[in-house]
Amino acid sequence: MRQRITFFHRNEHGIEPTSLEVGDRSISGPDLVVAREHRVTLAVEELPAELQELLRSSNELYIRWSTPRALESLGPWTSRLPPGLHAFYTPQKGEVLESLRLCTQLRTVFGDIDCSSPAESFTTLPNDRFSHSTAYQYFHTLKSLSNFTTYVEQYACVPKEKCKERVEELANAVSLDLSYDAISHVVKITAVWPEAHQTLSINSHPDHRTEVGILTPDTPPHLEPHELGVTGLLTVLGEDTKPSPVLFSFPARHKDTESSFSSTFLKPWGLHPTMQLHIDSSKPPSDDVRCSLHAYLTLPRFIFADKYQLNDELFLSSKNLTALRYMTQPVDLEAPDYAMKLWGSSVLLELQPPAGQDAEPWTAEIPLHLRYMSPAAGGYTNIDVPSPAVFWACTAEDGTQFPNSPFDRVNLGYDGLFGPRTSFWHVKPAPEGDGSLMHQIRVPVLDLDMSKWISTGTSAVVLLGFAFVVFKLLSVYLKTGYGSQKSAKETQKKKQ
Amino acid sequence: MATALSGLISRPIPLFTAATLLRAGMLLYGLWQDANSPLKYTDIDYLVFTDAARFTFSPSSSSSSLSSLSPYTRETYRYTPLLAWLLWPTTLPGTFWFSSGKALFAAADLLAGYLITLILQRHMRMPADRACRFASIWLLNPMVATISTRGSSEGLMGVLVTALLWAVLERRVALAGVLLGLGVHFKIYPFIYAPAVVWWMDAERMGTSPSSRPQLVTKRSSGREKKKGEVRSSQTKTAQTSTLQQKITAFITPQRIQLTLVSLATFLGLNAAMYAAYGTPFLTHTFLHHVTRIDHRHNFSPYNVLLYLTSASSSSSPHLLGSSPAPLSSSTSPPSFRIESVAFVPQLLLSTVLIPLVGAKRDLPATMLAQTFAFVTFNKVCTSQYFLWYMVLLPLYLPTSSLLHRPARGLAALALWVAAQALWLQQGYALEFLGRSTFAPGLWAASLAFFLVNCWILGVVVEDIGGASA
């Protein structure tokens, strides 16, 4: 097991290097105003047996969780995802997709999520674009890590009180990543916390290598435009006797823009709700490279976009959209929610900012459709729709590569839909009224309280109508039999 | 003005010119609207058809180009490949060719209208001007013209059904068989006409009976002055004396055999050919889809809300917990009698047995209207496109209808039919666009009211066929 703890602070929140106390296997110092990343790297053998079994049947497994709270980002952790639990999975060759193992483990670790097996619940990712995508995708609108916290406490904290405290801090985390691939054969667990006052006091276990960094943005000489520069202090506990000052730069695929967006559903919602994105600037982050603005949506299965509707230029243009760049295939356009098991669909839309030079605020509208949902008491069901990730995708200059950087996240769902030279400039999500990035909308469903009348009422009315028509037919038959032209004619004549 | 209008629709050339201009105008307007407004005039179905035609004929537009060319590559294409073939010209470049399918559907409307005038004049002995006036109910109907110029294929069904009726009345049995087989292959529902046509085609009428008066009957000029009672008693006597075997032998006429064989051969031959060309997707999408579909989305059918309820309770599976809505409680446990699982019984009993049995020999066109009306009214799914299925037969029924002879009754029927739909549409709007939960009682009650109105109208049609009211 290895640990890497990185604190990142603004320049004005700097601390004196001399105020840090490096002990035998510990570091402590004054309180910090920092964002924090904690990365634990584990060998597969260090995991609970059932997880080992799961990973041995996996070729790649990436789990990404993102908080539904709208928070500022700081430091190199700028990549964004729609809030909720994302899973990207490639099984080992020969592993059957019908296996319940992955979903069972996801439920054990993260709580009651709606997943039965990769075959039934996961969607297929395209393998024709770029090779670095996994084969399957899953998403669930998981709002908190409470179940994960309990799980980790049970397995990792048997005797230690201190550990419990640390684990419980996960409740405040902004994001959680679990990454495994069969080549590295290790599991990396990374959690990021937002900027806050934090006590600096870290003790390390003798068997665990622990590296602690306290960093702040800086501009080293020869910094490339696609790079991020930092300066600060690094300490390897148990090896270093004092923090070593560092100044370095690394390529950053994800960056923040100054602009922000908010998303809302236009009222009335109806069965075809429109998600409106309000973006406060139409200006691309860079004038040097070609950038286009995108929205990446993960839509739980009760809500979907219609790719045929998003095919007409006039229509797209009227919504300030340029084109549908990607949508999970296939998306059933007819099935009700309750007859489906797939998690839903992901959508990548290119937005069409106004052409003017000024950075003006503007809106784009994404037309969506609701499926019928199970009847419920009261006639309404509330659903959570995650706010999208909105970013400018910019093509870096020729030759720019994004090799593995110490802080970049990969396998986020949308990064695999772009070429390797694309960088992502994220537009900050501004919260709705309650500070949440999960939109709650109310779906009209059949009122269960009424349902007992439906069956008998329908039967009675249908039988009544049927009996009436049969009665009419019978009276005609009894008067004149099958009738024939001859008899009918004669009937008429008789009347004349 | 009124006389000018009446003059316009009383002569074939002005009537068909007006019908053509109406459609041409709507088609052009549609092109303008599609090019200038994000709200499209063109029906979604037309995009499905034309996409399917492209998938059938051009490999480049298919994303999975390795798979063979098939219209079923297009999701929600649930029709025979013949339709995609017919629309081959729409795959040619340019708006003109793209719209050629709508022109084809509109032309089908006009042909159906022409066949209506033909049937009225030749088989209902109506003068040309009156026949034109009745045909104008179809030809100048804005709803019909809108549906076909928006690109819905129902006009093709109109022409197939009127052509079938025309061929039958002309005693062109082989042609009738081909049209029947083709119609069923195209859209399944015309199979309901088979029993009516077969029952109508008795030996007497077809002029092949060894018994007397074939000429008189086929020429519809029977001068016999037998009283009704006598006819009946003689019929009863014959019935009593003839054995079952004799009855069966009398029923099996060469024409009936020919019709059955030709229609079956056409239907099965087309299916075999399409299966050979497109395999299982053809069967799945064209036919099996109608068996497995849930029909939960709101539509005019009286079964609609019930189907939503029962499909949801049968799908709720135990492991879907958490965020998914709570499993349905015991209040939706299966009722002792589930009408929706036997919905086809009243529907098929009326449309394929009782109505043809009582009506076909009296008035074949009106019987076919009543059958279609019953089929649509009692169907598990019903949208306004289905109304066209019976509307095409309306000009053939109205001349003898009490709805026309007794204007108060006719106006009441029209008003109730429109009012029940308006009520439903209002509830549907509140659900679909305002998000109000109007499934029950609103939509449910409206669909049942519409159903009862339809049953009453059906009763009137049946009465009219029986000649009981006049």
Interface residues (C-beta under 8 A of the other chain):
Chain A: G111 D112 I113 D114 S116 H140 T141 P268 W269 G270 L271 H272 P300 Y308 D312 L314 F315 S317 S318 K319 P330 L333 E334 A335 P336 Y338 A339 Y372 M373 S374 P375 A376 G379 Y380 T381 D384 R442 V443 P444 V445 L446 D447 L448 M450 S451 K452 W453 I454 S455 T456 G457 T458 S459 V461 V462 L463 L464 G465 F466 F468 V469 V470 F471 K472 L473 S475 V476 Y477 K479 T480 G481 Y482 G483 S484 Q485 K486 S487 A488 K489 E490 T491 Q492 K494 K495
Chain B: A35 N36 S37 P38 K40 I44 L47 D51 E75 T76 D202 E204 R205 V217 R220 S222 R224 K226 K227 K228 V231 R232 Q235 I294 H296 R297 P302 Y303 V305 L306 Y308 L309 T310 S311 A312 S313 S315 S316 H319 L320 L321 G322 S323 S324 P325 A326 L328 S329 S331 T332 P335 F337 R338 I339 E340 A343 P346 L350 L354 I355 L357 V358 G359 K361 R362 D363 A374 T377 F378 L431 E432 F433 L434 G435 R436 S437 T438 F439 A440 P441 W444 L448 F451 L452 N454 C455 W456 L458 G459 V462 E463 I465 G466 G467 A468 A470
